[in-house]
Amino acid sequence: MKSLGYIGAFFGGAIAGAALGILMAPEKGSETRVKITDAVEDFMKKHNIKLSRKEVDDLVDDIQDVTEDE
């Protein structure tokens, strides 16, 4: 149950961070997506959460879609 709290906090922080990063980043979107993907992978390793690279890429795409809707 504690891991669900971590995941919920991560998603909330990831969405907020991605939105701010995309809005304020001086870099191209593709470079920003790579940075977000790397941050997600680092978080996953730190908390021993297993996802494939495709699942991480899908998560990044979902975050991007949410931030574009706002």
N, CA and C atoms as an extended XYZ file, in Angstrom:
210
Properties=species:S:1:pos:R:3:atomname:S:1:resname:S:1:resid:I:1 pbc="F F F"
N         0.826       -1.192        0.000 N   MET     1
C         0.000        0.000        0.000 CA  MET     1
C         0.871        1.257        0.000 C   MET     1
N         2.009        1.190        0.656 N   LYS     2
C         2.895        2.344        0.695 CA  LYS     2
C         3.417        2.681       -0.697 C   LYS     2
N         3.630        1.646       -1.533 N   SER     3
C         4.127        1.893       -2.888 CA  SER     3
C         3.095        2.647       -3.716 C   SER     3
N         1.814        2.449       -3.454 N   LEU     4
C         0.782        3.206       -4.168 CA  LEU     4
C         0.877        4.695       -3.850 C   LEU     4
N         1.243        5.017       -2.626 N   GLY     5
C         1.450        6.415       -2.252 CA  GLY     5
C         2.608        7.023       -3.014 C   GLY     5
N         3.676        6.243       -3.159 N   TYR     6
C         4.827        6.706       -3.934 CA  TYR     6
C         4.442        6.934       -5.390 C   TYR     6
N         3.712        5.990       -5.936 N   ILE     7
C         3.317        6.094       -7.344 CA  ILE     7
C         2.402        7.289       -7.553 C   ILE     7
N         1.448        7.490       -6.660 N   GLY     8
C         0.543        8.641       -6.769 CA  GLY     8
C         1.295        9.953       -6.652 C   GLY     8
N         2.226       10.018       -5.720 N   ALA     9
C         3.031       11.232       -5.566 CA  ALA     9
C         3.909       11.449       -6.787 C   ALA     9
N         4.446       10.366       -7.315 N   PHE    10
C         5.278       10.479       -8.506 CA  PHE    10
C         4.477       11.011       -9.686 C   PHE    10
N         3.299       10.440       -9.935 N   PHE    11
C         2.492       10.889      -11.073 CA  PHE    11
C         2.099       12.353      -10.924 C   PHE    11
N         1.717       12.751       -9.734 N   GLY    12
C         1.366       14.152       -9.506 CA  GLY    12
C         2.554       15.070       -9.758 C   GLY    12
N         3.702       14.696       -9.236 N   GLY    13
C         4.907       15.489       -9.446 CA  GLY    13
C         5.369       15.460      -10.891 C   GLY    13
N         5.219       14.306      -11.524 N   ALA    14
C         5.630       14.189      -12.929 CA  ALA    14
C         4.771       15.059      -13.826 C   ALA    14
N         3.483       15.072      -13.579 N   ILE    15
C         2.584       15.891      -14.393 CA  ILE    15
C         2.884       17.374      -14.196 C   ILE    15
N         3.028       17.779      -12.946 N   ALA    16
C         3.334       19.185      -12.670 CA  ALA    16
C         4.697       19.571      -13.235 C   ALA    16
N         5.685       18.731      -13.029 N   GLY    17
C         7.021       19.011      -13.537 CA  GLY    17
C         7.078       19.021      -15.054 C   GLY    17
N         6.376       18.089      -15.657 N   ALA    18
C         6.359       18.043      -17.123 CA  ALA    18
C         5.675       19.278      -17.697 C   ALA    18
N         4.583       19.671      -17.086 N   ALA    19
C         3.870       20.861      -17.572 CA  ALA    19
C         4.765       22.093      -17.478 C   ALA    19
N         5.406       22.283      -16.346 N   LEU    20
C         6.296       23.433      -16.189 CA  LEU    20
C         7.509       23.328      -17.104 C   LEU    20
N         8.050       22.140      -17.202 N   GLY    21
C         9.223       21.945      -18.044 CA  GLY    21
C         8.935       22.210      -19.509 C   GLY    21
N         7.802       21.742      -19.979 N   ILE    22
C         7.447       21.940      -21.383 CA  ILE    22
C         7.144       23.406      -21.654 C   ILE    22
N         6.469       24.046      -20.734 N   LEU    23
C         6.118       25.447      -20.932 CA  LEU    23
C         7.329       26.369      -20.859 C   LEU    23
N         8.301       26.047      -20.042 N   MET    24
C         9.406       26.954      -19.792 CA  MET    24
C        10.733       26.503      -20.414 C   MET    24
N        10.745       25.343      -21.018 N   ALA    25
C        12.004       24.800      -21.542 CA  ALA    25
C        12.460       25.545      -22.789 C   ALA    25
N        13.723       25.904      -22.834 N   PRO    26
C        14.258       26.553      -24.031 CA  PRO    26
C        14.676       25.543      -25.098 C   PRO    26
N        14.458       24.268      -24.831 N   GLU    27
C        14.889       23.210      -25.730 CA  GLU    27
C        13.740       22.736      -26.601 C   GLU    27
N        14.077       21.944      -27.602 N   LYS    28
C        13.065       21.335      -28.454 CA  LYS    28
C        12.250       20.341      -27.638 C   LYS    28
N        11.041       20.081      -28.074 N   GLY    29
C        10.167       19.127      -27.388 CA  GLY    29
C        10.761       17.735      -27.316 C   GLY    29
N        11.416       17.309      -28.381 N   SER    30
C        12.005       15.960      -28.384 CA  SER    30
C        13.092       15.835      -27.322 C   SER    30
N        13.886       16.898      -27.137 N   GLU    31
C        14.924       16.873      -26.103 CA  GLU    31
C        14.300       16.873      -24.711 C   GLU    31
N        13.227       17.623      -24.556 N   THR    32
C        12.532       17.664      -23.268 CA  THR    32
C        11.937       16.300      -22.945 C   THR    32
N        11.347       15.630      -23.935 N   ARG    33
C        10.771       14.304      -23.711 CA  ARG    33
C        11.845       13.307      -23.282 C   ARG    33
N        13.030       13.403      -23.865 N   VAL    34
C        14.123       12.506      -23.473 CA  VAL    34
C        14.500       12.753      -22.021 C   VAL    34
N        14.572       14.010      -21.606 N   LYS    35
C        14.901       14.320      -20.214 CA  LYS    35
C        13.833       13.789      -19.259 C   LYS    35
N        12.563       13.949      -19.635 N   ILE    36
C        11.473       13.447      -18.789 CA  ILE    36
C        11.549       11.929      -18.699 C   ILE    36
N        11.792       11.272      -19.833 N   THR    37
C        11.902        9.813      -19.843 CA  THR    37
C        13.045        9.351      -18.942 C   THR    37
N        14.171       10.038      -19.013 N   ASP    38
C        15.309        9.679      -18.157 CA  ASP    38
C        14.972        9.875      -16.678 C   ASP    38
N        14.256       10.953      -16.354 N   ALA    39
C        13.871       11.197      -14.963 CA  ALA    39
C        12.926       10.108      -14.462 C   ALA    39
N        11.994        9.690      -15.325 N   VAL    40
C        11.064        8.616      -14.956 CA  VAL    40
C        11.846        7.325      -14.707 C   VAL    40
N        12.788        7.014      -15.582 N   GLU    41
C        13.574        5.793      -15.406 CA  GLU    41
C        14.403        5.833      -14.120 C   GLU    41
N        14.989        6.977      -13.813 N   ASP    42
C        15.752        7.108      -12.574 CA  ASP    42
C        14.866        6.881      -11.358 C   ASP    42
N        13.663        7.462      -11.375 N   PHE    43
C        12.724        7.273      -10.272 CA  PHE    43
C        12.362        5.801      -10.128 C   PHE    43
N        12.105        5.136      -11.268 N   MET    44
C        11.708        3.729      -11.245 CA  MET    44
C        12.821        2.862      -10.643 C   MET    44
N        14.062        3.137      -11.027 N   LYS    45
C        15.185        2.365      -10.485 CA  LYS    45
C        15.338        2.609       -8.986 C   LYS    45
N        15.205        3.865       -8.583 N   LYS    46
C        15.375        4.218       -7.179 CA  LYS    46
C        14.347        3.518       -6.297 C   LYS    46
N        13.119        3.374       -6.803 N   HIS    47
C        12.043        2.772       -6.015 CA  HIS    47
C        11.737        1.339       -6.422 C   HIS    47
N        12.636        0.758       -7.224 N   ASN    48
C        12.531       -0.647       -7.628 CA  ASN    48
C        11.180       -0.970       -8.272 C   ASN    48
N        10.744       -0.116       -9.184 N   ILE    49
C         9.512       -0.335       -9.939 CA  ILE    49
C         9.924       -0.771      -11.335 C   ILE    49
N         9.378       -1.884      -11.788 N   LYS    50
C         9.783       -2.449      -13.074 CA  LYS    50
C         8.778       -2.082      -14.165 C   LYS    50
N         9.246       -1.360      -15.185 N   LEU    51
C         8.481       -1.081      -16.390 CA  LEU    51
C         9.438       -1.191      -17.567 C   LEU    51
N         8.902       -1.583      -18.708 N   SER    52
C         9.737       -1.644      -19.904 CA  SER    52
C         9.946       -0.234      -20.462 C   SER    52
N        10.901       -0.103      -21.348 N   ARG    53
C        11.168        1.207      -21.977 CA  ARG    53
C         9.921        1.695      -22.712 C   ARG    53
N         9.196        0.772      -23.351 N   LYS    54
C         7.961        1.142      -24.066 CA  LYS    54
C         6.925        1.689      -23.099 C   LYS    54
N         6.762        1.051      -21.944 N   GLU    55
C         5.803        1.528      -20.949 CA  GLU    55
C         6.202        2.909      -20.422 C   GLU    55
N         7.489        3.140      -20.236 N   VAL    56
C         7.958        4.455      -19.790 CA  VAL    56
C         7.692        5.494      -20.874 C   VAL    56
N         7.982        5.141      -22.126 N   ASP    57
C         7.713        6.061      -23.235 CA  ASP    57
C         6.225        6.387      -23.328 C   ASP    57
N         5.375        5.379      -23.131 N   ASP    58
C         3.924        5.611      -23.140 CA  ASP    58
C         3.515        6.537      -22.003 C   ASP    58
N         4.128        6.369      -20.835 N   LEU    59
C         3.842        7.238      -19.698 CA  LEU    59
C         4.226        8.677      -20.017 C   LEU    59
N         5.380        8.862      -20.622 N   VAL    60
C         5.820       10.208      -21.004 CA  VAL    60
C         4.851       10.808      -22.015 C   VAL    60
N         4.420       10.011      -22.978 N   ASP    61
C         3.447       10.498      -23.960 CA  ASP    61
C         2.136       10.889      -23.292 C   ASP    61
N         1.689       10.096      -22.330 N   ASP    62
C         0.457       10.417      -21.604 CA  ASP    62
C         0.602       11.727      -20.841 C   ASP    62
N         1.734       11.932      -20.214 N   ILE    63
C         1.978       13.180      -19.485 CA  ILE    63
C         1.973       14.353      -20.459 C   ILE    63
N         2.583       14.157      -21.614 N   GLN    64
C         2.612       15.216      -22.619 CA  GLN    64
C         1.198       15.539      -23.090 C   GLN    64
N         0.373       14.516      -23.310 N   ASP    65
C        -1.000       14.745      -23.743 CA  ASP    65
C        -1.786       15.530      -22.712 C   ASP    65
N        -1.589       15.210      -21.443 N   VAL    66
C        -2.294       15.920      -20.375 CA  VAL    66
C        -1.880       17.384      -20.327 C   VAL    66
N        -0.588       17.645      -20.501 N   THR    67
C        -0.117       19.026      -20.430 CA  THR    67
C        -0.541       19.833      -21.645 C   THR    67
N        -0.713       19.197      -22.789 N   GLU    68
C        -1.176       19.911      -23.980 CA  GLU    68
C        -2.644       20.284      -23.859 C   GLU    68
N        -3.418       19.473      -23.139 N   ASP    69
C        -4.847       19.749      -22.956 CA  ASP    69
C        -5.086       20.933      -22.038 C   ASP    69
N        -4.119       21.242      -21.194 N   GLU    70
C        -4.301       22.318      -20.221 CA  GLU    70
C        -4.017       23.620      -20.799 C   GLU    70
